[in-house]
Amino acid sequence: MKYNIQLALKENCDGLLTFGGAYSNHLLATAAAGKELGIPVIGKVRGEELTIDSNPMLQHCNEFGMKLEFLTRSEFSEQKHQSGVVQLNGKSYWVIPEGGANAQGIQGCTEIVTELDQDYDYYVVAQGTCTTSLGLLLSIPEHAKLIVVPVLKGFDVLKEMRALLNDDALFNLHQSKLIIWDSYHHGGYAKTSPELMTFIDEFHVRNHFHIEPVYTGKVFYALNDVLSKEKESFAGKKVLVLHTGGVYLR
């Protein structure tokens, strides 16, 4: 959000406009930023059957003052990659693509590692639009590996990351740091399985923070499963799991 908001202010925009699914952490982050800065925000949501009260995520967006507009899936697909300034009803809005997936979003995510007080051998993150994972891939130390866990079924990680970065030479420079665990989507985006839900319940008994079944639950499930099978591969290594937010949805 950092550099998107900076450009919105530089362009003297009247508000922000962005896109997301029903369980989008990005929608909630944009709504919260708009409330904090006093900037009007429009959120265009995938699914014309949804309402403000469809789930806690959309309720929170509404409570933060985000104006929600619900699109058909075809409309959403046609619009979700928009970026830059648009004019709506005589006002200018800075448009942020779904998931913050533009150059400014990637740039902001490269700064995540600067908040850490040490380096790690493995960085593990859920993957949706690839914005966060690209920012991490470009900024983690050369010796480190980035493990991505796509939450969408049939997601072509390399193709999507290359397309978003739009710089093959730069991607090739960092690709050796990338590890893909693509068998932990549990059926697809926002899909679950009895095994995943049981794991999340047990996780909450043992830990003092929440995970949810859309993003972070799948990441911790994947890490737990791989460690149970390949524990020796991680012996003596420092592993950081990035908790990308979200609410506990049951």
C-alpha positions in Angstrom: 0.0 0.0 0.0 2.9 2.4 0.8 3.9 3.4 -2.7 0.4 3.2 -4.1 -0.8 5.7 -1.5 2.2 7.9 -2.1 1.4 8.1 -5.8 -2.3 8.7 -5.1 -1.4 11.7 -2.9 1.1 12.9 -5.5 -1.5 12.8 -8.2 -4.0 14.7 -5.9 -6.5 11.9 -6.2 -9.8 12.1 -4.3 -9.8 8.5 -3.3 -8.6 4.9 -3.8 -10.3 2.1 -5.8 -9.2 -1.5 -5.7 -10.4 -5.1 -6.3 -10.6 -8.3 -4.3 -12.4 -11.5 -3.6 -14.8 -12.1 -0.7 -11.9 -13.0 1.6 -9.3 -10.5 0.4 -6.8 -9.4 2.9 -5.9 -6.7 0.4 -9.4 -5.2 0.5 -9.3 -5.0 4.3 -5.8 -3.4 4.2 -6.9 -0.8 1.7 -10.0 0.0 3.8 -8.0 0.3 6.9 -5.5 2.6 5.2 -8.2 4.8 3.8 -9.8 5.1 7.3 -6.4 6.0 8.8 -5.6 8.6 6.2 -9.1 9.9 5.8 -9.2 8.9 2.1 -12.4 7.6 0.5 -12.1 4.0 -0.8 -14.1 2.0 -3.2 -13.7 -1.8 -3.2 -15.0 -3.8 -6.1 -15.7 -7.4 -5.0 -15.8 -10.5 -7.1 -19.3 -12.1 -6.9 -22.6 -10.3 -7.6 -24.3 -12.7 -5.1 -22.4 -11.3 -2.2 -23.4 -8.5 0.2 -21.7 -6.4 2.9 -22.8 -9.0 5.4 -21.6 -12.1 3.6 -18.6 -12.6 5.9 -16.6 -10.9 8.6 -14.0 -9.6 6.1 -16.5 -7.7 4.1 -18.2 -6.5 7.3 -14.9 -5.1 8.5 -14.3 -3.4 5.2 -17.7 -1.7 5.5 -17.0 -0.7 9.1 -13.8 1.0 7.9 -15.8 3.1 5.5 -15.1 1.3 2.3 -17.8 1.6 -0.3 -18.4 -2.0 -1.6 -19.5 -2.7 -5.2 -20.2 -6.3 -6.2 -19.3 -7.4 -9.7 -20.0 -10.5 -11.7 -17.0 -12.8 -12.2 -16.7 -11.8 -15.8 -16.8 -8.0 -15.0 -14.3 -8.6 -12.2 -11.9 -10.5 -14.5 -12.1 -7.7 -17.1 -11.3 -4.9 -14.5 -9.1 -6.4 -11.8 -5.8 -5.5 -13.5 -6.5 -1.8 -13.8 -3.8 0.5 -12.3 -3.4 4.3 -12.3 -5.7 7.3 -12.3 -9.3 7.1 -13.4 -12.1 9.6 -13.4 -15.4 8.7 -11.7 -18.3 11.1 -11.3 -16.1 14.1 -11.6 -13.5 12.8 -9.1 -10.1 11.2 -9.6 -9.3 7.8 -8.0 -6.0 6.0 -7.8 -6.7 2.4 -9.0 -4.8 -0.5 -7.3 -5.1 -3.9 -9.0 -6.4 -7.0 -7.2 -4.0 -7.9 -4.4 -2.0 -4.7 -4.9 -0.4 -6.4 -7.9 1.5 -3.6 -9.6 5.0 -2.3 -9.5 4.3 -0.1 -6.5 2.9 -3.1 -4.6 5.9 -5.2 -5.3 8.2 -2.3 -4.3 6.4 -2.0 -0.9 6.8 -5.7 -0.3 10.5 -5.6 -0.9 10.7 -3.6 2.4 9.3 -6.4 4.5 12.7 -7.9 5.1 14.0 -4.5 6.4 11.7 -4.9 9.4 13.5 -8.1 10.5 16.4 -8.1 13.0 18.1 -11.1 11.5 18.4 -13.1 8.3 16.7 -16.5 7.7 17.5 -19.5 5.6 13.9 -20.1 4.5 11.0 -17.6 4.1 7.6 -19.1 3.7 4.5 -17.3 2.5 1.0 -17.9 1.0 0.7 -17.0 -2.6 -2.3 -15.4 -4.3 -1.6 -12.6 -6.8 2.2 -13.0 -6.3 2.7 -9.4 -5.1 4.1 -10.3 -1.7 6.1 -13.3 -2.9 7.8 -11.2 -5.6 8.7 -8.5 -3.2 10.3 -11.1 -0.9 12.0 -13.0 -3.8 13.7 -9.8 -4.9 14.9 -8.8 -1.4 15.8 -11.8 0.7 19.5 -12.7 1.0 21.2 -14.5 -1.8 21.8 -17.6 0.4 18.1 -17.8 1.4 15.2 -19.6 -0.2 11.6 -18.4 -0.6 9.0 -21.1 -0.2 5.6 -20.2 -1.8 2.3 -22.0 -1.1 -0.2 -21.2 -3.8 -3.8 -21.1 -2.4 -5.3 -21.5 -5.9 -5.7 -24.8 -7.6 -3.8 -25.2 -10.9 -1.9 -21.9 -10.3 1.1 -21.6 -12.7 3.5 -19.9 -10.3 6.3 -19.2 -12.7 4.1 -17.8 -15.4 2.2 -15.6 -13.0 5.3 -14.3 -11.2 7.0 -13.5 -14.5 3.9 -11.8 -15.9 3.5 -9.5 -12.9 7.2 -8.6 -12.6 7.4 -8.0 -16.4 11.2 -8.3 -16.3 12.4 -11.7 -17.3 16.1 -10.9 -16.7 15.4 -9.8 -13.2 13.2 -12.8 -12.5 15.9 -15.2 -13.9 18.4 -13.6 -11.6 16.4 -14.5 -8.5 14.5 -17.7 -9.6 17.1 -20.0 -8.0 15.9 -18.8 -4.6 12.3 -20.0 -5.3 10.7 -23.2 -4.0 7.1 -24.0 -4.9 4.8 -26.2 -2.7 1.7 -26.3 -4.9 -0.2 -29.3 -3.5 -1.6 -27.6 -0.4 -4.6 -25.6 -1.9 -7.1 -28.1 -0.4 -9.3 -27.8 -3.5 -8.7 -24.2 -4.5 -9.2 -20.6 -3.4 -11.2 -20.4 -0.1 -11.8 -24.2 -0.3 -11.1 -26.3 2.7 -10.8 -29.9 3.7 -11.5 -31.8 7.0 -7.8 -32.3 7.4 -7.1 -28.5 7.1 -9.9 -27.5 9.5 -8.7 -30.1 12.1 -5.2 -28.9 11.8 -6.3 -25.3 12.4 -8.3 -26.2 15.5 -5.3 -28.1 16.9 -3.0 -25.2 16.0 -5.1 -22.8 18.0 -4.9 -25.1 21.1 -1.1 -25.0 20.9 -0.5 -21.4 19.9 -1.5 -17.9 21.0 -2.3 -16.5 17.6 -4.9 -17.3 15.0 -4.6 -18.6 11.4 -7.4 -19.0 8.9 -8.3 -21.5 6.2 -7.9 -19.2 3.1 -4.2 -18.3 3.4 -2.2 -18.8 6.6 -3.8 -22.1 7.5 -2.6 -23.6 4.3 0.9 -22.3 4.8 1.3 -23.7 8.3 -0.4 -27.0 7.2 2.1 -27.3 4.3 5.1 -26.5 6.6 4.0 -29.0 9.2 3.5 -31.7 6.6 6.8 -31.2 4.9 8.7 -31.0 8.2 7.1 -34.3 9.2 8.5 -35.9 6.1 11.8 -34.0 5.5 12.7 -32.8 9.0 16.4 -33.4 8.3 16.4 -31.0 5.4 15.6 -28.2 7.8 17.8 -29.2 10.7 19.8 -26.3 12.0 18.1 -23.8 9.6 16.2 -20.7 10.5 12.7 -20.6 9.1 10.4 -17.5 9.0 6.7 -17.9 8.1 5.1 -14.7 7.0 1.6 -14.3 8.5 -0.2 -12.3 5.9 -3.2 -11.4 8.1 -6.8 -12.3 7.6 -9.5 -13.2 10.1 -10.4 -16.6 11.6 -13.3 -17.7 9.3 -15.4 -20.7 10.3 
